[in-house]
Amino acid sequence: MNPVFTIRGMTMGYLHIDGSAAATLAALALAALAFVAMRLDSAALHRRLKAENEARRLWNRGLADASLDGLLVHRQGVILMMNRALVRMLGVREREWVGQSFATLAQDDHVAPLRAELEAPQTALAEFTLLRADKMPLVVEISSQAMEFEGLPATATAVRDITQRRADAEKIARLTHYDALTGLPNRELFTGALQAALAGTTRGQAGVTLLLMDIDNFKIQNQQLGRVGGDMLLQMLAMRMLSLLTTEDMLARLGGDKFALLLGASGPPNRGASLGGQLLAACGEPFIVEGRLARLTLSAGLAMYPEHAAEAEALLRVAELALGKAKESGGGLYVYRHEDQRPQRITGPAPETLRGEPRVLYQPVFSLADLSLAGFEALPRWQHPSRGLLGPDEFMPLAESAGVAQELCGQMIERACAESLAANVPRISLNLLELSTNLPARIAAILRKTGLRPEALEIEVSEAQMANRPEQGQLLRELQSIGVGIALDDFGTGATTLNALRHLPLTRLKIDRRYTAKLGLDRNADAMLGATLTLAASLHLEVTALGVETEAQLALLREAGCHAAQGRLLGEPASRPVARPASRREAAMG
């Protein structure tokens, strides 16, 4: 009985062969058994090595997933593995990207540079912008190291998110070089740009034009408007000046109420004087700050290189000298003259236009069914310091010539919506002073800002505004889509056709006060009332009568079935919408 062992010395079994003639057979059997034992032992070794490799792979994967930085394993940029941090960073699923090019995750202008870096990694850190799955940009820095992955050469690339760090650095740089209030370059950045511009002229570029500007009597404006209002005025002034400049020009706030302008090299030689005059004229137009009118005048000094100075500091001093002369002389634009060594006036201060401040008055509107309050009409007015309270026909032409018509209307609408919401009135009607293409967007923005429900707002347009202007119908439809009502004001005074009425998105007709005044005295006026009510009923419109001043007019309107009315009999315009105004009729009855 002969034992049979494995190559590791373990007993596999026993072999017994009878007879001496079987010696050869025994040897062969032993050799066969040894071969089988070796194969069995080799398979066990292979299984053990595979288990060790899997354990090592899981260990490496666990180590990679434990890293706070992203880790990418790739061959020539083709993804083999991404750790958990990188998957979270990019907002992707690893299995969907294995086998894909990592460079395709970069923003368009970084795809080619990132591909080159992954195919031939450099020793220095490289910076790229990737796009997350939600398309948000991600600024990263990467570094790579050669490695072996699954028995073959590969590259491990560490990916670190530096988006916040970059944003913080940019914020610090912005605070260092830009004015926090206006967003304009500050004195330090402007001085550096001026020096660079002067250095550029020595390399064949055109001359340099410098303009210094200062607000006249800004301290008084600041006291009248308050600190917040004064800051808003500076911001609005900066925006207005920027609108006149090109991308080559640099406007800076040097501090307080002083601004500086460095003109680009392109343009005619006299552009500085011409642009300076435009800036003074534009800034002389009114500004509307928190519902109040503010007017500015500027003083400005102009200097040019190389005509007036050879260095940046000297050029600034020359411009300061011209600015000082402008302020002494009551404003305007001055330039330094070499001939007589003194500043010379180029243009005077801007002329005065619109003065005063906007106001909104509120007239109550009553339901004629039960004389309950139906809402208010907001009446835009302008309080002029010498001419008193002006209506739209008087102040709108001035506002349009001053270029503030849209801004003024927007502020009046916003005030009316906010005050109506605060007073909890059922509905507020607004007579639009201008119909611009961006009006629906502006109305929607005002409703969001004030919180007024769209159905609580009614926009009034006149027949004159709609006459021969078919494009206004689309504008009204956009307003209607917001949810506001549309009323045709002063109905009966224009030439609105039945076909036009049928196609306009109206909810109300407002009968002109001239017809209301003749009710009961003129059969034509009575007939007009009946026809209007019949027409409105067929078009599913409500009707409001304007200018009700007598009990007789009120009685005729109620008998005819008119829906609502307003006028002196029912309530005078007031500075605030009162939830339950005391009408003259109620006072008489009381």
VOTI-684841 format. One line per field, with one value per residue (C-alpha): residue number from 1; chain; x, y, z. Coordinates in steps of 0.2 Angstrom, whole numbers, plus 5000, padded with zeros to 4 digits. Layout:
<pts>
i <- (NUM,...)
ch <- (A,...)
u <- (X,...)
v <- (Y,...)
w <- (Z,...)
</pts>
This chain:
<pts>
i <- (1,2,3,4,5,6,7,8,9,10,11,12,13,14,15,16,17,18,19,20,21,22,23,24,25,26,27,28,29,30,31,32,33,34,35,36,37,38,39,40,41,42,43,44,45,46,47,48,49,50,51,52,53,54,55,56,57,58,59,60,61,62,63,64,65,66,67,68,69,70,71,72,73,74,75,76,77,78,79,80,81,82,83,84,85,86,87,88,89,90,91,92,93,94,95,96,97,98,99,100,101,102,103,104,105,106,107,108,109,110,111,112,113,114,115,116,117,118,119,120,121,122,123,124,125,126,127,128,129,130,131,132,133,134,135,136,137,138,139,140,141,142,143,144,145,146,147,148,149,150,151,152,153,154,155,156,157,158,159,160,161,162,163,164,165,166,167,168,169,170,171,172,173,174,175,176,177,178,179,180,181,182,183,184,185,186,187,188,189,190,191,192,193,194,195,196,197,198,199,200,201,202,203,204,205,206,207,208,209,210,211,212,213,214,215,216,217,218,219,220,221,222,223,224,225,226,227,228,229,230,231,232,233,234,235,236,237,238,239,240,241,242,243,244,245,246,247,248,249,250,251,252,253,254,255,256,257,258,259,260,261,262,263,264,265,266,267,268,269,270,271,272,273,274,275,276,277,278,279,280,281,282,283,284,285,286,287,288,289,290,291,292,293,294,295,296,297,298,299,300,301,302,303,304,305,306,307,308,309,310,311,312,313,314,315,316,317,318,319,320,321,322,323,324,325,326,327,328,329,330,331,332,333,334,335,336,337,338,339,340,341,342,343,344,345,346,347,348,349,350,351,352,353,354,355,356,357,358,359,360,361,362,363,364,365,366,367,368,369,370,371,372,373,374,375,376,377,378,379,380,381,382,383,384,385,386,387,388,389,390,391,392,393,394,395,396,397,398,399,400,401,402,403,404,405,406,407,408,409,410,411,412,413,414,415,416,417,418,419,420,421,422,423,424,425,426,427,428,429,430,431,432,433,434,435,436,437,438,439,440,441,442,443,444,445,446,447,448,449,450,451,452,453,454,455,456,457,458,459,460,461,462,463,464,465,466,467,468,469,470,471,472,473,474,475,476,477,478,479,480,481,482,483,484,485,486,487,488,489,490,491,492,493,494,495,496,497,498,499,500,501,502,503,504,505,506,507,508,509,510,511,512,513,514,515,516,517,518,519,520,521,522,523,524,525,526,527,528,529,530,531,532,533,534,535,536,537,538,539,540,541,542,543,544,545,546,547,548,549,550,551,552,553,554,555,556,557,558,559,560,561,562,563,564,565,566,567,568,569,570,571,572,573,574,575,576,577,578,579,580,581,582,583,584,585,586,587,588,589,590)
ch <- (A,A,A,A,A,A,A,A,A,A,A,A,A,A,A,A,A,A,A,A,A,A,A,A,A,A,A,A,A,A,A,A,A,A,A,A,A,A,A,A,A,A,A,A,A,A,A,A,A,A,A,A,A,A,A,A,A,A,A,A,A,A,A,A,A,A,A,A,A,A,A,A,A,A,A,A,A,A,A,A,A,A,A,A,A,A,A,A,A,A,A,A,A,A,A,A,A,A,A,A,A,A,A,A,A,A,A,A,A,A,A,A,A,A,A,A,A,A,A,A,A,A,A,A,A,A,A,A,A,A,A,A,A,A,A,A,A,A,A,A,A,A,A,A,A,A,A,A,A,A,A,A,A,A,A,A,A,A,A,A,A,A,A,A,A,A,A,A,A,A,A,A,A,A,A,A,A,A,A,A,A,A,A,A,A,A,A,A,A,A,A,A,A,A,A,A,A,A,A,A,A,A,A,A,A,A,A,A,A,A,A,A,A,A,A,A,A,A,A,A,A,A,A,A,A,A,A,A,A,A,A,A,A,A,A,A,A,A,A,A,A,A,A,A,A,A,A,A,A,A,A,A,A,A,A,A,A,A,A,A,A,A,A,A,A,A,A,A,A,A,A,A,A,A,A,A,A,A,A,A,A,A,A,A,A,A,A,A,A,A,A,A,A,A,A,A,A,A,A,A,A,A,A,A,A,A,A,A,A,A,A,A,A,A,A,A,A,A,A,A,A,A,A,A,A,A,A,A,A,A,A,A,A,A,A,A,A,A,A,A,A,A,A,A,A,A,A,A,A,A,A,A,A,A,A,A,A,A,A,A,A,A,A,A,A,A,A,A,A,A,A,A,A,A,A,A,A,A,A,A,A,A,A,A,A,A,A,A,A,A,A,A,A,A,A,A,A,A,A,A,A,A,A,A,A,A,A,A,A,A,A,A,A,A,A,A,A,A,A,A,A,A,A,A,A,A,A,A,A,A,A,A,A,A,A,A,A,A,A,A,A,A,A,A,A,A,A,A,A,A,A,A,A,A,A,A,A,A,A,A,A,A,A,A,A,A,A,A,A,A,A,A,A,A,A,A,A,A,A,A,A,A,A,A,A,A,A,A,A,A,A,A,A,A,A,A,A,A,A,A,A,A,A,A,A,A,A,A,A,A,A,A,A,A,A,A,A,A,A,A,A,A,A,A,A,A,A,A,A,A,A,A,A,A,A,A,A,A,A,A,A,A,A,A,A,A,A,A,A,A,A,A,A,A,A,A,A,A,A,A,A,A,A,A,A,A,A,A,A,A,A,A,A,A,A,A,A,A,A,A,A,A,A,A,A,A,A,A,A,A)
u <- (5000,5008,5003,5000,5005,5002,5017,5013,5015,4996,4990,4979,4976,4984,4990,4991,4997,4999,5013,5031,5026,5016,5031,5031,5012,5014,5026,5015,5000,5010,5016,4998,4992,5006,5000,4982,4987,4998,4984,4972,4984,4987,4969,4968,4983,4975,4959,4969,4979,4962,4955,4970,4969,4951,4954,4968,4956,4943,4956,4962,4944,4940,4955,4950,4932,4939,4948,4940,4947,4941,4951,4951,4959,4961,4971,4975,4960,4947,4939,4943,4937,4930,4930,4915,4920,4922,4905,4897,4907,4901,4884,4886,4884,4901,4895,4888,4905,4917,4924,4921,4933,4934,4938,4921,4915,4924,4916,4919,4935,4943,4940,4955,4967,4961,4962,4980,4984,4977,4986,5003,5002,5013,5021,5013,4995,4983,4967,4951,4933,4921,4902,4892,4877,4866,4878,4884,4902,4915,4933,4945,4964,4972,4988,4992,5003,5007,5001,4996,4978,4972,4990,4991,4999,4987,4986,4979,4973,4968,4954,4951,4936,4942,4926,4923,4942,4942,4926,4933,4949,4939,4928,4944,4951,4935,4934,4952,4950,4932,4920,4908,4893,4893,4904,4915,4934,4942,4956,4970,4964,4960,4978,4986,4975,4980,4999,4997,4988,5002,5015,5005,5007,5026,5023,5014,4996,4985,4985,4976,4961,4957,4941,4938,4920,4912,4894,4890,4882,4880,4880,4864,4856,4862,4854,4838,4837,4846,4860,4851,4844,4861,4869,4855,4858,4876,4872,4859,4872,4885,4873,4868,4886,4891,4876,4886,4903,4911,4919,4936,4932,4935,4924,4929,4923,4938,4928,4914,4905,4921,4922,4936,4935,4949,4944,4949,4961,4949,4938,4941,4954,4940,4930,4934,4926,4911,4908,4911,4897,4885,4889,4885,4869,4863,4867,4857,4841,4831,4833,4818,4824,4811,4797,4806,4814,4833,4843,4861,4874,4892,4908,4922,4940,4948,4967,4976,4992,5005,4998,4996,5007,5020,5016,5000,5001,5005,4990,4979,4985,4981,4963,4961,4966,4953,4940,4943,4940,4924,4917,4922,4913,4896,4899,4902,4917,4934,4950,4968,4976,4995,4994,4989,4992,4974,4958,4945,4927,4921,4903,4891,4880,4864,4848,4835,4819,4807,4806,4795,4790,4777,4761,4747,4729,4715,4697,4684,4673,4657,4646,4629,4620,4622,4633,4647,4665,4671,4689,4699,4706,4724,4727,4745,4749,4765,4768,4777,4786,4778,4765,4756,4748,4750,4740,4747,4744,4756,4770,4771,4779,4792,4795,4797,4809,4819,4820,4812,4794,4795,4804,4791,4776,4784,4787,4769,4762,4772,4767,4748,4749,4759,4747,4732,4738,4741,4724,4716,4705,4695,4703,4714,4713,4728,4727,4743,4753,4763,4762,4779,4783,4791,4776,4769,4786,4787,4769,4772,4788,4779,4765,4778,4788,4772,4763,4747,4736,4734,4715,4715,4723,4715,4724,4715,4720,4712,4704,4717,4731,4723,4719,4727,4739,4734,4751,4744,4731,4745,4752,4735,4734,4750,4744,4728,4738,4746,4729,4725,4709,4709,4697,4694,4694,4684,4673,4663,4676,4686,4683,4684,4675,4664,4676,4691,4681,4677,4696,4703,4704,4694,4685,4677,4671,4672,4659,4667,4662,4655,4641,4638,4636,4622,4612,4593,4597,4601,4591,4607,4617,4603,4603,4622,4621,4608,4618,4634,4626,4618,4635,4644,4632,4634,4653,4652,4660,4656,4653,4659,4652,4664,4661,4645,4641,4622,4609,4599,4614,4617,4598,4598,4614,4607,4590,4599,4609,4626,4638,4649,4652,4664,4664,4663,4646,4653,4670,4684,4702,4713,4731,4728,4715,4704,4695,4678,4678,4664,4655,4647,4630,4632,4636,4621,4610,4618)
v <- (5000,5016,5033,5046,5064,5082,5093,5102,5085,5082,5064,5062,5042,5025,5014,4995,4985,4966,4957,4962,4963,4978,4989,4999,5001,5008,5020,5027,5027,5037,5049,5051,5054,5067,5076,5077,5083,5096,5102,5102,5112,5125,5128,5132,5143,5152,5155,5161,5174,5180,5182,5192,5203,5206,5211,5222,5230,5233,5240,5252,5256,5259,5270,5280,5282,5288,5303,5320,5325,5317,5303,5298,5282,5282,5277,5291,5301,5286,5283,5267,5272,5287,5288,5293,5310,5314,5306,5318,5332,5330,5324,5309,5290,5281,5266,5278,5286,5271,5270,5288,5302,5313,5328,5329,5334,5350,5366,5369,5379,5368,5351,5351,5357,5345,5330,5335,5336,5319,5311,5319,5324,5339,5340,5357,5358,5362,5371,5368,5371,5356,5356,5346,5335,5350,5361,5371,5376,5368,5375,5361,5359,5342,5333,5316,5301,5285,5269,5251,5246,5228,5223,5237,5254,5268,5286,5292,5310,5319,5332,5346,5357,5375,5384,5392,5397,5405,5414,5420,5426,5435,5443,5449,5456,5465,5472,5478,5485,5490,5502,5492,5504,5507,5492,5504,5502,5512,5524,5511,5501,5517,5524,5508,5508,5526,5522,5507,5518,5531,5517,5511,5527,5525,5510,5519,5520,5535,5549,5547,5558,5560,5567,5571,5574,5580,5582,5600,5602,5583,5586,5595,5581,5568,5578,5579,5561,5553,5541,5527,5539,5547,5530,5525,5542,5538,5521,5528,5541,5528,5518,5533,5538,5520,5520,5533,5524,5510,5494,5503,5517,5515,5524,5524,5531,5539,5542,5552,5561,5561,5551,5548,5543,5536,5536,5522,5525,5523,5538,5556,5567,5578,5564,5569,5586,5579,5565,5577,5588,5573,5567,5583,5585,5567,5569,5585,5576,5571,5556,5548,5541,5532,5542,5559,5569,5573,5584,5585,5596,5591,5600,5592,5594,5587,5584,5575,5566,5571,5588,5593,5581,5567,5557,5550,5560,5576,5572,5570,5586,5596,5588,5593,5611,5611,5603,5616,5630,5622,5621,5639,5645,5636,5620,5614,5606,5614,5610,5615,5627,5628,5644,5655,5641,5642,5631,5636,5632,5620,5618,5625,5616,5607,5617,5614,5604,5595,5600,5594,5576,5563,5560,5548,5552,5539,5541,5529,5518,5511,5497,5504,5488,5492,5507,5497,5501,5492,5499,5515,5523,5529,5546,5551,5569,5580,5592,5607,5619,5634,5628,5617,5600,5595,5582,5570,5581,5594,5584,5569,5579,5586,5568,5561,5575,5572,5553,5547,5544,5525,5526,5538,5528,5512,5521,5528,5510,5502,5515,5513,5494,5494,5507,5498,5481,5490,5497,5480,5488,5477,5483,5497,5505,5513,5524,5520,5535,5526,5510,5502,5485,5480,5486,5468,5462,5478,5476,5457,5462,5476,5463,5451,5464,5472,5455,5463,5449,5452,5451,5466,5477,5485,5494,5508,5513,5527,5527,5539,5527,5513,5523,5517,5506,5488,5482,5488,5474,5461,5471,5471,5453,5450,5461,5450,5434,5440,5441,5459,5467,5479,5494,5506,5524,5539,5528,5537,5551,5542,5532,5514,5502,5488,5476,5483,5481,5463,5459,5469,5459,5471,5468,5485,5501,5518,5531,5548,5561,5572,5560,5558,5577,5577,5562,5568,5584,5577,5563,5558,5556,5545,5535,5533,5526,5513,5508,5507,5495,5484,5483,5479,5466,5457,5458,5452,5468,5479,5498,5511,5529,5544,5561,5558,5574,5574,5563,5563,5556,5543,5538,5537,5526,5514,5513,5509,5495,5503,5492,5506,5524,5537,5556,5570,5565,5548,5553,5566,5560,5558,5555,5538,5524,5523,5506,5514,5532,5544,5550,5566,5557,5547,5563,5571,5556,5555)
w <- (5000,4994,4999,4986,4991,4983,4979,4996,5005,5008,5007,4992,4994,4993,4979,4980,4966,4967,4958,4953,4935,4939,4944,4928,4929,4947,4942,4928,4939,4952,4938,4932,4950,4953,4937,4942,4960,4952,4941,4956,4966,4952,4950,4969,4967,4953,4963,4977,4966,4958,4975,4981,4965,4968,4986,4980,4967,4980,4992,4978,4974,4992,4994,4978,4984,5001,4993,4994,4977,4961,4954,4935,4929,4910,4895,4883,4890,4888,4905,4914,4931,4941,4960,4970,4973,4954,4950,4963,4957,4939,4943,4931,4932,4931,4920,4907,4905,4906,4888,4884,4882,4897,4887,4880,4898,4896,4889,4870,4871,4883,4875,4864,4877,4890,4877,4874,4893,4896,4881,4886,4905,4910,4927,4931,4937,4923,4924,4914,4914,4914,4912,4925,4919,4923,4912,4926,4924,4935,4936,4940,4941,4937,4939,4932,4937,4927,4935,4930,4929,4927,4922,4908,4908,4912,4920,4936,4936,4951,4948,4961,4961,4962,4957,4974,4976,4959,4963,4979,4970,4957,4971,4980,4964,4961,4978,4975,4958,4956,4965,4976,4973,4954,4948,4939,4939,4954,4955,4956,4941,4931,4935,4929,4913,4910,4912,4900,4887,4888,4886,4871,4862,4861,4851,4837,4844,4843,4857,4874,4879,4898,4905,4923,4929,4945,4950,4954,4972,4975,4993,4992,4982,4994,5009,4999,4993,5009,5008,4999,4987,4984,4981,4968,4959,4957,4950,4938,4933,4929,4919,4909,4905,4900,4888,4877,4877,4867,4873,4871,4883,4902,4914,4932,4949,4957,4973,4980,4965,4954,4938,4925,4907,4897,4878,4867,4853,4839,4833,4827,4836,4843,4850,4868,4866,4857,4869,4884,4878,4875,4893,4901,4891,4895,4913,4913,4910,4925,4935,4945,4961,4972,4964,4966,4952,4953,4941,4940,4931,4928,4927,4917,4912,4897,4894,4880,4878,4871,4868,4887,4897,4894,4910,4918,4934,4924,4913,4928,4935,4919,4918,4937,4932,4918,4930,4943,4931,4925,4943,4947,4931,4936,4926,4908,4899,4899,4891,4895,4882,4880,4871,4886,4900,4905,4903,4890,4889,4876,4881,4894,4907,4901,4900,4913,4908,4919,4937,4951,4956,4951,4960,4959,4964,4966,4961,4968,4956,4962,4956,4951,4957,4975,4976,4983,4980,4964,4964,4960,4945,4947,4940,4935,4939,4940,4955,4947,4958,4950,4938,4951,4948,4929,4920,4908,4893,4900,4908,4897,4882,4894,4900,4883,4878,4893,4889,4905,4899,4901,4918,4924,4919,4927,4943,4943,4939,4953,4966,4961,4963,4979,4987,4981,4988,5005,5005,5000,4986,4974,4958,4952,4935,4927,4911,4902,4897,4884,4875,4872,4866,4882,4892,4895,4903,4913,4920,4924,4933,4943,4948,4954,4964,4972,4975,4967,4959,4940,4940,4952,4939,4924,4910,4901,4884,4874,4857,4851,4856,4846,4831,4815,4825,4823,4831,4847,4847,4849,4864,4872,4869,4878,4893,4893,4894,4910,4917,4918,4912,4897,4897,4882,4889,4883,4872,4860,4856,4843,4828,4834,4822,4827,4819,4829,4845,4840,4838,4853,4870,4880,4896,4899,4890,4899,4892,4890,4902,4889,4885,4904,4906,4892,4899,4902,4892,4875,4867,4856,4872,4880,4863,4864,4881,4876,4861,4870,4883,4870,4861,4877,4881,4864,4867,4885,4891,4906,4905,4917,4915,4918,4925,4935,4944,4947,4955,4938,4929,4942,4941,4922,4922,4935,4926,4910,4917,4917,4928,4936,4938,4944,4946,4958,4965,4970,4976,4973,4968,4984,4987,4994,4990,5005,5007,5009,5003,5009,4993,4992,4989,5005,5014,5008,5012,5030)
</pts>
